[in-house]
Amino acid sequence: METKMQEKNISANELEQCVKCTVCTAYCPVLKVSVIYPGPKQSGPDGERYRLKSSLFMDNNIKYCLNCKRCEVVCPSGVKIADIIHSARETYGRQIPKVRDFILASTDLMGSVASPFAPVVNAVTGLGATKFVLDKVMAIDHRRTFPKYSGTKFETWFRKEAAPVQGTFKKRVSYFHGCYVNYNYPQLGKDFVTLMNALGVGVDLLEKERCCGVAKISSGMFDTARKHARINIASMEKAMSDGRKVLTTSTTCTLTMKDEYPDILGLDNTSVKDGIVLAIRYIYEMLEKGEAKIAFKEGYRARAAYHVPCHMEKMGLSIFTRKLLKMIPGMELVSLDSNCCGIAGTYGFKKENYARSQAIGKALFDNINAVNPDFVACECETCKWQIEMSTAYKVKNPVSILAEAVDIEKTKKLNNA
Amino acid sequence: MKFDTIIIGGGLSALTCGIKLAKAGRDCLIIASGESALSFNSGSFGLLSRLPDGTAVEEPLKAIEQLPSSHPYVKIGIDNTRRYAASAKEFFADCGISLRGTERNLWRYTSSGKMKRCWLAMEDTTAFVSREDKVGDKALIVTVKGFQDFFPGFVAESLEKKGISCRCESIELDELDMLRSNASEMRATNIALTMEKDKIRKSFVKEISRIRQDEDMLILPQIFGYEDTRALEDIRKAVGMPVTFISTLMPSVPGIRTQKMLKKAFEAAGGTLMMGDCVTGAVIEGGKIKSVLTSNLGSYGLEADNFVLATGSFFGKGLASDFTKIYEPVLGLDVDASEKRDEWYSSSFFDRQAFIGFGVKTDNDLHPSRDGEAISNLYAAGSVLSGAESLYEGSGAGVAIITAMYAADKILEG
């Protein structure tokens, strides 16, 4: 009887665990710069108690949540505050996504359309006149620098240049590259394939890859996100059927597929959850178990400032990046203070969020300027846009840093690759 | 992945232990599932204010001799307790946290204006040598309009009993009034963040000068000093009369600032922090922990030579209960706790509560046991330990700091 009573009291996302301690409020980066957002406690567990009674209690300003998940990281009671907030946006929300939201959220569709015309698109999105129109008509802030589109999609490069040799490797992984690598920055994908191959591991793509869904969730397009998530889960199940892992280089895609699929979209991902592994962790574990060896270039020197993206912090994987980068002789790794950069994917592109986004990031930008590194190390692509737009420093994914520091030929020999 | 020491927990005890080890050159990992009770600290640390028999304590380091042998202070040795207590001020000063205190307990105001004993006071806390001490005869008690976590009326009532006449005022500034549009989140920390701006603080001080009549002392809530103590010092200087700061409801500005400074000191000494992760179990072989597992890392074990359990009490989830038992949920360690549920608590909330004294059973070196078998490379520290009724005795911070220092030294002695 006792257990049954307790079981009946369990609600979604640990709502009933909240003891109203208010610590989340003290650490919310949005609240620090703006009062329009009701704050994590009010938007999350406090508001939810009322919303459960009537949807009239829904406050649309909860949309100003960045979904950085810092509230969840600091919560002493394990409440999934951000998940409560974003689930409420779907359950009680009355806002229909605008055309602007659709465009920002459709990272995959826009990528497919823009890539073939990359030089034109890049030139046009860089124009003052275009930014003026986007700002006035679409409410995409004119001060924002647009990510550049690449002329050749990563998938196209991979099929042509890399795929034919992957069959020669006994050990194989699948790669979920994400929209960013595919359309905006194929170099990261190329670095990943080069590095994995040198370590003696072959790389395949998933049979079907769709956008992980994060941009759609944040723009309120939950059904589309769910549709794509189902395709991704099915493709990953297929790839994992022979024990293979699915590696990622994007922290946010990883978090979305592992945690948001069940917590916000309500999808069962248990068949694939543990098989999705951030590349940096996979590489570290391989080296640790002695399954691969690595040789670094002589004379490599760099002073990097490490910014842990919010979602990396939430997943608790930064220890792998730190340990790996510290293996590089000649690498001086300086840790930046734990702060949100403020962009949170498409959040910072929206006109109504621009000022808030930059104000949130200020502490991080000041910290980077004070450290004055050769470059910033960071696993997240949208942090990269934000930091590169707001400071004078380049941002490199740890996978690319490794690819740069590793003596590829020597490493290949060590692994008989 | 292997570390020299892994500390489970992220509060006062865990950070004290971690800083000490990291400064001695050990590769140290802290795994913390969320922020700790330090976020609710009222601006001071207690060592011992009352003995279990109810006797009030003036000199805590003398009084510890009268504690039972099951008390952590006695377990680790009275001389050790004294030595670590004496080193605390310097230890925190090295982390940028300035504390005041003597061999005798000091007196501080509670959030309702009552007086309580304390051992070390943070810069936000006005501490008095005697209970009868007062700063002035006429107090101006000032709060921010709309701030719901500070109660000038209660404070005035208590002070008037001491013969201090009081006048309560609230100040309204545009910048602070902005916060009111979001009343539910108008907390001490949010106000303190706004008060970091020199301009706003200046306007605030100007308002105080305007409303001041013939008062000779000022009382303010602890809403200054979010990042460091600069704003606090500035306010003290600027208002032109003695200021007494009084703690607010949570989250606490001095507590959160202290927590952040300790984390910084730990990372600066080379320590690694894993926030928001939760240890789910351990691999124990031959009476030693080999590795611990966490909810984020799944089956990937984190290894270390030594482990410290500083997970806190019930709020920190270091201890848990169900209908039939009190248990240690992380590693399933043996506990000192009554088996009879009706002995756990008194139904009157303000009574002394037995469950506060429950905790992990250890030997005198703070090694816990599981199923009666001691775990030789594990130490327990802080409020997860049994034997201290921290709330009744006023010993929470003292036990956290002193047992953490002891565990760190045991590990360093190897």
Boltz contact constraints between the chains, C-beta under 6 A:
constraints:
  - contact:
      token1: [A, 2]
      token2: [B, 323]
      max_distance: 6.0
  - contact:
      token1: [A, 22]
      token2: [B, 187]
      max_distance: 6.0
  - contact:
      token1: [A, 22]
      token2: [B, 250]
      max_distance: 6.0
  - contact:
      token1: [A, 22]
      token2: [B, 251]
      max_distance: 6.0
  - contact:
      token1: [A, 23]
      token2: [B, 35]
      max_distance: 6.0
  - contact:
      token1: [A, 23]
      token2: [B, 39]
      max_distance: 6.0
  - contact:
      token1: [A, 23]
      token2: [B, 251]
      max_distance: 6.0
  - contact:
      token1: [A, 25]
      token2: [B, 185]
      max_distance: 6.0
  - contact:
      token1: [A, 25]
      token2: [B, 187]
      max_distance: 6.0
  - contact:
      token1: [A, 26]
      token2: [B, 189]
      max_distance: 6.0
  - contact:
      token1: [A, 26]
      token2: [B, 251]
      max_distance: 6.0
  - contact:
      token1: [A, 26]
      token2: [B, 256]
      max_distance: 6.0
  - contact:
      token1: [A, 32]
      token2: [B, 193]
      max_distance: 6.0
  - contact:
      token1: [A, 35]
      token2: [B, 178]
      max_distance: 6.0
  - contact:
      token1: [A, 35]
      token2: [B, 179]
      max_distance: 6.0
  - contact:
      token1: [A, 35]
      token2: [B, 181]
      max_distance: 6.0
  - contact:
      token1: [A, 35]
      token2: [B, 182]
      max_distance: 6.0
  - contact:
      token1: [A, 39]
      token2: [B, 185]
      max_distance: 6.0
  - contact:
      token1: [A, 42]
      token2: [B, 184]
      max_distance: 6.0
  - contact:
      token1: [A, 73]
      token2: [B, 275]
      max_distance: 6.0
  - contact:
      token1: [A, 73]
      token2: [B, 276]
      max_distance: 6.0
  - contact:
      token1: [A, 74]
      token2: [B, 34]
      max_distance: 6.0
  - contact:
      token1: [A, 74]
      token2: [B, 35]
      max_distance: 6.0
  - contact:
      token1: [A, 75]
      token2: [B, 34]
      max_distance: 6.0
  - contact:
      token1: [A, 76]
      token2: [B, 34]
      max_distance: 6.0
  - contact:
      token1: [A, 76]
      token2: [B, 35]
      max_distance: 6.0
  - contact:
      token1: [A, 315]
      token2: [B, 296]
      max_distance: 6.0
  - contact:
      token1: [A, 316]
      token2: [B, 274]
      max_distance: 6.0
  - contact:
      token1: [A, 316]
      token2: [B, 277]
      max_distance: 6.0
  - contact:
      token1: [A, 316]
      token2: [B, 296]
      max_distance: 6.0
